[in-house]
Amino acid sequence: MTHYLDFEKPLAEIEGKAAELRAMGRANEDMDVEDEAAALDRKAADLLKSLYAGLSPWRKCQVARHPERPHCKDYIEALFTEWTPLAGDRNFADDQAVMGGLARLDGRPVMVIGHEKGNDTRSRLERNFGMARPEGYRKAIRLMQMADRFGLPVVTLVDTPGAYPGKGAEERGQSEAIARATETCLALKVPLVSVIIGEGGSGGAVAFATANRVAMLEHAIYSVISPEGCASILWKDAEKMREAAEALRLTAQDLKELGVCDRIIREPAGGAHRAPEAAIFAVGDAIAAMLKELYGKDGTALRDARRKKYLAIGSKGLAA
């Protein structure tokens, strides 16, 4: 069953009517409903295009969080071969919110790390809705350092509302783990590319996305805080999330303009959740293109360029 966002309700009505007509036609072979249903399909396609032509920042937040949007596990299964998951931080536990392991992309070995939200109630609880604990970031650190030792490019897939703010996570050093992960990103002497595939929330996202190249899906978001959290702090009212989303400049288009994002990946009409396979392969093409730009470069030069890039963000003359 298709999950419709609140602004898609008119679309749901049209597509629902088309589905009802076809169901009636199947039940009664004497009824010829296909022409009328096809007309409704065309109307729905036009409406879908217009709805997504000018999404507001808040609506982009809703699309980025869509439960049927492809997640890290979907990308890994579709794009990479010889996937070998690696688990645990060798200290406390294995955080299921973070997936990581060795794989091949177009025949080349890489290290893949990403946030996984889950796709049903059981897996979402198991994955903690993509909110990593300190052991998740320490697992990522371990894998990035392993990749650095063996000269493997690192690919990260970011999709998290933010790091988990629970009591246990704070007791085990959440902020220190995030800082160490960010520090590790900046120290690598191998190519590091990152794709924001859904939500990029706060330091929990930065810890994976401090990369040589950062791409964002067209309707993904990336911000220091969620619109609801920002509204609660600034206006003491989480319902002002629409105004907060505007102010945060969290869309891929804004972040490309600001130099935070290097590349925007087009999504299928209606968002990645409507045609997951097309979205996944578009991301695969972008990852391959970004890695191609970095292959063969000296390790020290890669590290220095990455550091320079992040020092330059927010100032004139952004580093390449």
Sequence and secondary structure as in RCSB ss.txt:
>XXXX:A:sequence
MTHYLDFEKPLAEIEGKAAELRAMGRANEDMDVEDEAAALDRKAADLLKSLYAGLSPWRKCQVARHPERPHCKDY
IEALFTEWTPLAGDRNFADDQAVMGGLARLDGRPVMVIGHEKGNDTRSRLERNFGMARPEGYRKAIRLMQMADRF
GLPVVTLVDTPGAYPGKGAEERGQSEAIARATETCLALKVPLVSVIIGEGGSGGAVAFATANRVAMLEHAIYSVI
SPEGCASILWKDAEKMREAAEALRLTAQDLKELGVCDRIIREPAGGAHRAPEAAIFAVGDAIAAMLKELYGKDGT
ALRDARRKKYLAIGSKGLAA
>XXXX:A:secstr
     GGGHHHHHHHHHHHHHHHHHHH TT   HHHHHHHHHHHHHHHHHHHHT  HHHHHHHHT TTS  HHHH
HHHH EEEEE    SSS   TTEEEEEEEETTEEEEEEEE   SSHHHHHHTGGG   HHHHHHHHHHHHHHHHH
T  EEEEEEES S   HHHHHTTHHHHHHHHHHHHHH  S EEEEEEEEEEHHHHHHHH  SEEEEETT EEESS
 HHHHHHHHTS GGGHHHHHHHHT BHHHHHHHTS SEEE   TT TTTSHHHHHHHHHHHHHHHHHHHTT  HH
HHHHHHHHHHHHTTSSS   
